[in-house]
Amino acid sequence: MKQIIAKFIADEQGQDIIEYALLGSFVSFGAYLGADNLGKAYDAWFGDIKGAVEEAGKKAQEVSAS
């Protein structure tokens, strides 16, 4: 039994695949976080534009009513 465990620990055949899988998961997680932050920034930016357009519309209605 000890020989089987020692042989399994010494075998490095699948190590590269695991390293690439870990690297790929870190890259994809970073891309997810970046896209999430970008989406939040766009949402805030379009919210500001919406507020400015609504304010300009109200002022235009006030001017046309008087």
N, CA, C and O atoms as CSV, one atom per row, in Angstrom:
chain,resi,resn,atom,element,x,y,z
A,1,MET,N,N,0.823,-1.196,0.000
A,1,MET,CA,C,0.000,0.000,0.000
A,1,MET,C,C,0.868,1.262,0.000
A,1,MET,O,O,0.580,2.235,-0.697
A,2,LYS,N,N,1.929,1.218,0.793
A,2,LYS,CA,C,2.836,2.362,0.844
A,2,LYS,C,C,3.484,2.620,-0.513
A,2,LYS,O,O,3.701,3.769,-0.898
A,3,GLN,N,N,3.790,1.543,-1.232
A,3,GLN,CA,C,4.403,1.685,-2.555
A,3,GLN,C,C,3.434,2.337,-3.541
A,3,GLN,O,O,3.845,3.153,-4.366
A,4,ILE,N,N,2.174,1.989,-3.460
A,4,ILE,CA,C,1.174,2.574,-4.360
A,4,ILE,C,C,1.035,4.067,-4.099
A,4,ILE,O,O,0.983,4.863,-5.037
A,5,ILE,N,N,0.976,4.446,-2.829
A,5,ILE,CA,C,0.846,5.865,-2.476
A,5,ILE,C,C,2.101,6.633,-2.872
A,5,ILE,O,O,2.004,7.742,-3.397
A,6,ALA,N,N,3.257,6.069,-2.633
A,6,ALA,CA,C,4.513,6.725,-3.011
A,6,ALA,C,C,4.608,6.892,-4.516
A,6,ALA,O,O,5.052,7.930,-5.007
A,7,LYS,N,N,4.186,5.859,-5.254
A,7,LYS,CA,C,4.204,5.940,-6.718
A,7,LYS,C,C,3.228,7.006,-7.213
A,7,LYS,O,O,3.537,7.738,-8.153
A,8,PHE,N,N,2.054,7.100,-6.590
A,8,PHE,CA,C,1.059,8.099,-6.982
A,8,PHE,C,C,1.564,9.520,-6.715
A,8,PHE,O,O,1.365,10.411,-7.541
A,9,ILE,N,N,2.209,9.734,-5.582
A,9,ILE,CA,C,2.746,11.060,-5.237
A,9,ILE,C,C,3.892,11.440,-6.171
A,9,ILE,O,O,4.018,12.604,-6.551
A,10,ALA,N,N,4.727,10.473,-6.543
A,10,ALA,CA,C,5.885,10.751,-7.406
A,10,ALA,C,C,5.490,10.978,-8.858
A,10,ALA,O,O,6.252,11.586,-9.610
A,11,ASP,N,N,4.321,10.505,-9.267
A,11,ASP,CA,C,3.891,10.641,-10.665
A,11,ASP,C,C,3.430,12.074,-10.927
A,11,ASP,O,O,2.514,12.569,-10.271
A,12,GLU,N,N,4.070,12.731,-11.886
A,12,GLU,CA,C,3.746,14.116,-12.218
A,12,GLU,C,C,3.123,14.231,-13.610
A,12,GLU,O,O,3.186,15.298,-14.221
A,13,GLN,N,N,2.546,13.196,-14.103
A,13,GLN,CA,C,2.058,13.162,-15.471
A,13,GLN,C,C,0.903,14.140,-15.704
A,13,GLN,O,O,0.853,14.768,-16.762
A,14,GLY,N,N,-0.007,14.287,-14.776
A,14,GLY,CA,C,-1.164,15.160,-14.977
A,14,GLY,C,C,-1.013,16.539,-14.362
A,14,GLY,O,O,-1.972,17.309,-14.322
A,15,GLN,N,N,0.169,16.853,-13.887
A,15,GLN,CA,C,0.378,18.119,-13.197
A,15,GLN,C,C,0.181,19.318,-14.117
A,15,GLN,O,O,-0.414,20.312,-13.701
A,16,ASP,N,N,0.658,19.249,-15.338
A,16,ASP,CA,C,0.527,20.364,-16.266
A,16,ASP,C,C,-0.939,20.679,-16.566
A,16,ASP,O,O,-1.322,21.846,-16.653
A,17,ILE,N,N,-1.744,19.652,-16.723
A,17,ILE,CA,C,-3.164,19.857,-17.025
A,17,ILE,C,C,-3.846,20.581,-15.865
A,17,ILE,O,O,-4.654,21.485,-16.076
A,18,ILE,N,N,-3.517,20.181,-14.658
A,18,ILE,CA,C,-4.110,20.828,-13.486
A,18,ILE,C,C,-3.666,22.277,-13.394
A,18,ILE,O,O,-4.474,23.149,-13.072
A,19,GLU,N,N,-2.399,22.550,-13.671
A,19,GLU,CA,C,-1.906,23.929,-13.633
A,19,GLU,C,C,-2.606,24.795,-14.673
A,19,GLU,O,O,-2.984,25.930,-14.384
A,20,TYR,N,N,-2.780,24.268,-15.877
A,20,TYR,CA,C,-3.486,25.023,-16.914
A,20,TYR,C,C,-4.955,25.236,-16.554
A,20,TYR,O,O,-5.517,26.291,-16.847
A,21,ALA,N,N,-5.569,24.259,-15.933
A,21,ALA,CA,C,-6.962,24.401,-15.504
A,21,ALA,C,C,-7.088,25.481,-14.438
A,21,ALA,O,O,-8.018,26.287,-14.475
A,22,LEU,N,N,-6.167,25.500,-13.499
A,22,LEU,CA,C,-6.180,26.543,-12.468
A,22,LEU,C,C,-5.940,27.925,-13.072
A,22,LEU,O,O,-6.618,28.889,-12.717
A,23,LEU,N,N,-4.991,28.016,-13.970
A,23,LEU,CA,C,-4.707,29.286,-14.634
A,23,LEU,C,C,-5.924,29.767,-15.412
A,23,LEU,O,O,-6.270,30.947,-15.351
A,24,GLY,N,N,-6.569,28.876,-16.135
A,24,GLY,CA,C,-7.764,29.238,-16.890
A,24,GLY,C,C,-8.895,29.691,-15.984
A,24,GLY,O,O,-9.630,30.619,-16.320
A,25,SER,N,N,-9.038,29.041,-14.839
A,25,SER,CA,C,-10.106,29.449,-13.919
A,25,SER,C,C,-9.823,30.819,-13.327
A,25,SER,O,O,-10.750,31.609,-13.147
A,26,PHE,N,N,-8.569,31.121,-13.020
A,26,PHE,CA,C,-8.233,32.448,-12.502
A,26,PHE,C,C,-8.466,33.532,-13.554
A,26,PHE,O,O,-8.971,34.609,-13.237
A,27,VAL,N,N,-8.104,33.252,-14.787
A,27,VAL,CA,C,-8.308,34.215,-15.868
A,27,VAL,C,C,-9.795,34.459,-16.095
A,27,VAL,O,O,-10.219,35.603,-16.260
A,28,SER,N,N,-10.585,33.394,-16.103
A,28,SER,CA,C,-12.021,33.559,-16.317
A,28,SER,C,C,-12.673,34.285,-15.150
A,28,SER,O,O,-13.600,35.068,-15.358
A,29,PHE,N,N,-12.216,34.046,-13.936
A,29,PHE,CA,C,-12.756,34.757,-12.771
A,29,PHE,C,C,-12.415,36.245,-12.848
A,29,PHE,O,O,-13.248,37.090,-12.522
A,30,GLY,N,N,-11.204,36.563,-13.273
A,30,GLY,CA,C,-10.812,37.969,-13.451
A,30,GLY,C,C,-11.640,38.643,-14.535
A,30,GLY,O,O,-12.035,39.799,-14.386
A,31,ALA,N,N,-11.902,37.930,-15.620
A,31,ALA,CA,C,-12.739,38.491,-16.686
A,31,ALA,C,C,-14.163,38.727,-16.196
A,31,ALA,O,O,-14.787,39.727,-16.552
A,32,TYR,N,N,-14.676,37.813,-15.386
A,32,TYR,CA,C,-16.015,37.984,-14.816
A,32,TYR,C,C,-16.074,39.229,-13.934
A,32,TYR,O,O,-17.011,40.022,-14.036
A,33,LEU,N,N,-15.077,39.398,-13.072
A,33,LEU,CA,C,-15.069,40.573,-12.192
A,33,LEU,C,C,-14.947,41.860,-12.997
A,33,LEU,O,O,-15.602,42.854,-12.684
A,34,GLY,N,N,-14.116,41.845,-14.027
A,34,GLY,CA,C,-13.967,43.028,-14.870
A,34,GLY,C,C,-15.254,43.366,-15.598
A,34,GLY,O,O,-15.632,44.535,-15.670
A,35,ALA,N,N,-15.925,42.377,-16.131
A,35,ALA,CA,C,-17.190,42.621,-16.833
A,35,ALA,C,C,-18.261,43.107,-15.872
A,35,ALA,O,O,-19.071,43.964,-16.225
A,36,ASP,N,N,-18.272,42.570,-14.666
A,36,ASP,CA,C,-19.245,43.000,-13.666
A,36,ASP,C,C,-19.033,44.467,-13.304
A,36,ASP,O,O,-19.991,45.237,-13.238
A,37,ASN,N,N,-17.793,44.849,-13.071
A,37,ASN,CA,C,-17.496,46.243,-12.734
A,37,ASN,C,C,-17.800,47.183,-13.901
A,37,ASN,O,O,-18.297,48.290,-13.695
A,38,LEU,N,N,-17.503,46.747,-15.110
A,38,LEU,CA,C,-17.795,47.550,-16.281
A,38,LEU,C,C,-19.302,47.750,-16.443
A,38,LEU,O,O,-19.755,48.844,-16.779
A,39,GLY,N,N,-20.068,46.695,-16.205
A,39,GLY,CA,C,-21.519,46.795,-16.283
A,39,GLY,C,C,-22.086,47.767,-15.262
A,39,GLY,O,O,-22.994,48.539,-15.570
A,40,LYS,N,N,-21.556,47.730,-14.054
A,40,LYS,CA,C,-22.011,48.668,-13.012
A,40,LYS,C,C,-21.659,50.101,-13.382
A,40,LYS,O,O,-22.449,51.015,-13.145
A,41,ALA,N,N,-20.485,50.304,-13.959
A,41,ALA,CA,C,-20.080,51.654,-14.363
A,41,ALA,C,C,-20.972,52.181,-15.485
A,41,ALA,O,O,-21.376,53.344,-15.469
A,42,TYR,N,N,-21.279,51.319,-16.464
A,42,TYR,CA,C,-22.185,51.725,-17.544
A,42,TYR,C,C,-23.584,52.032,-17.012
A,42,TYR,O,O,-24.230,52.975,-17.470
A,43,ASP,N,N,-24.045,51.251,-16.063
A,43,ASP,CA,C,-25.363,51.479,-15.484
A,43,ASP,C,C,-25.414,52.846,-14.808
A,43,ASP,O,O,-26.385,53.584,-14.978
A,44,ALA,N,N,-24.385,53.189,-14.049
A,44,ALA,CA,C,-24.332,54.491,-13.388
A,44,ALA,C,C,-24.248,55.615,-14.419
A,44,ALA,O,O,-24.887,56.655,-14.261
A,45,TRP,N,N,-23.467,55.409,-15.464
A,45,TRP,CA,C,-23.292,56.429,-16.491
A,45,TRP,C,C,-24.607,56.696,-17.222
A,45,TRP,O,O,-24.985,57.851,-17.421
A,46,PHE,N,N,-25.301,55.633,-17.621
A,46,PHE,CA,C,-26.583,55.817,-18.294
A,46,PHE,C,C,-27.631,56.390,-17.351
A,46,PHE,O,O,-28.527,57.109,-17.793
A,47,GLY,N,N,-27.536,56.087,-16.063
A,47,GLY,CA,C,-28.430,56.698,-15.080
A,47,GLY,C,C,-28.215,58.200,-15.001
A,47,GLY,O,O,-29.178,58.959,-14.897
A,48,ASP,N,N,-26.968,58.635,-15.048
A,48,ASP,CA,C,-26.672,60.070,-15.048
A,48,ASP,C,C,-27.215,60.744,-16.303
A,48,ASP,O,O,-27.761,61.846,-16.240
A,49,ILE,N,N,-27.063,60.080,-17.434
A,49,ILE,CA,C,-27.585,60.633,-18.691
A,49,ILE,C,C,-29.101,60.731,-18.629
A,49,ILE,O,O,-29.677,61.728,-19.065
A,50,LYS,N,N,-29.748,59.708,-18.093
A,50,LYS,CA,C,-31.213,59.724,-17.958
A,50,LYS,C,C,-31.659,60.901,-17.101
A,50,LYS,O,O,-32.610,61.600,-17.450
A,51,GLY,N,N,-30.977,61.122,-15.985
A,51,GLY,CA,C,-31.314,62.243,-15.108
A,51,GLY,C,C,-31.147,63.581,-15.806
A,51,GLY,O,O,-31.982,64.471,-15.648
A,52,ALA,N,N,-30.085,63.729,-16.569
A,52,ALA,CA,C,-29.845,64.990,-17.278
A,52,ALA,C,C,-30.905,65.222,-18.349
A,52,ALA,O,O,-31.362,66.351,-18.524
A,53,VAL,N,N,-31.299,64.183,-19.060
A,53,VAL,CA,C,-32.316,64.315,-20.107
A,53,VAL,C,C,-33.677,64.645,-19.481
A,53,VAL,O,O,-34.411,65.484,-20.005
A,54,GLU,N,N,-34.012,63.995,-18.373
A,54,GLU,CA,C,-35.280,64.289,-17.706
A,54,GLU,C,C,-35.317,65.720,-17.197
A,54,GLU,O,O,-36.340,66.396,-17.307
A,55,GLU,N,N,-34.211,66.182,-16.642
A,55,GLU,CA,C,-34.137,67.558,-16.143
A,55,GLU,C,C,-34.267,68.555,-17.292
A,55,GLU,O,O,-34.961,69.563,-17.164
A,56,ALA,N,N,-33.610,68.279,-18.401
A,56,ALA,CA,C,-33.715,69.165,-19.559
A,56,ALA,C,C,-35.144,69.154,-20.104
A,56,ALA,O,O,-35.636,70.194,-20.543
A,57,GLY,N,N,-35.809,68.025,-20.086
A,57,GLY,CA,C,-37.199,67.943,-20.543
A,57,GLY,C,C,-38.126,68.751,-19.663
A,57,GLY,O,O,-39.027,69.421,-20.168
A,58,LYS,N,N,-37.926,68.704,-18.369
A,58,LYS,CA,C,-38.755,69.495,-17.444
A,58,LYS,C,C,-38.552,70.992,-17.680
A,58,LYS,O,O,-39.514,71.760,-17.690
A,59,LYS,N,N,-37.305,71.398,-17.869
A,59,LYS,CA,C,-37.028,72.813,-18.122
A,59,LYS,C,C,-37.651,73.252,-19.441
A,59,LYS,O,O,-38.152,74.372,-19.547
A,60,ALA,N,N,-37.624,72.384,-20.444
A,60,ALA,CA,C,-38.219,72.715,-21.734
A,60,ALA,C,C,-39.729,72.857,-21.606
A,60,ALA,O,O,-40.326,73.724,-22.245
A,61,GLN,N,N,-40.344,72.028,-20.798
A,61,GLN,CA,C,-41.799,72.125,-20.583
A,61,GLN,C,C,-42.148,73.413,-19.848
A,61,GLN,O,O,-43.159,74.048,-20.149
A,62,GLU,N,N,-41.308,73.805,-18.876
A,62,GLU,CA,C,-41.552,75.052,-18.146
A,62,GLU,C,C,-41.451,76.257,-19.068
A,62,GLU,O,O,-42.243,77.194,-18.968
A,63,VAL,N,N,-40.480,76.228,-19.959
A,63,VAL,CA,C,-40.286,77.349,-20.887
A,63,VAL,C,C,-41.459,77.418,-21.882
A,63,VAL,O,O,-41.963,78.501,-22.176
A,64,SER,N,N,-41.879,76.274,-22.388
A,64,SER,CA,C,-42.956,76.275,-23.367
A,64,SER,C,C,-44.309,76.590,-22.723
A,64,SER,O,O,-45.209,77.071,-23.411
A,65,ALA,N,N,-44.475,76.334,-21.424
A,65,ALA,CA,C,-45.729,76.620,-20.745
A,65,ALA,C,C,-45.869,78.102,-20.432
A,65,ALA,O,O,-46.990,78.597,-20.306
A,66,SER,N,N,-44.767,78.816,-20.303
A,66,SER,CA,C,-44.865,80.233,-19.942
A,66,SER,C,C,-44.900,81.160,-21.104
A,66,SER,O,O,-44.981,82.375,-20.923
